[in-house]
């Protein structure tokens, strides 16, 4: 799976490690986090596009997210 940051920078580490690092980093900075995970899909002809996000909301200080996009062809599964 290829994950990226909202600005397009790729995430090189495994996503579980990147999430753990982000939580530790934000806790060390004194931020209270809310973490939300969601996914959605859209069918376009024979293809289904999926988007998954992990959103980190800093209480009173904005937030950031990790994104994964994937396209599957229903005929090739």
PyMOL commands that set and color helices and strands:
alter all, ss='L'
color gray80, all
select helices_A, chain A and resi 15-28
alter helices_A, ss='H'
color red, helices_A
select strands_A, chain A and resi 3-5+33-44+47-58+63-73
alter strands_A, ss='S'
color yellow, strands_A
deselect
rebuild
show_as cartoon
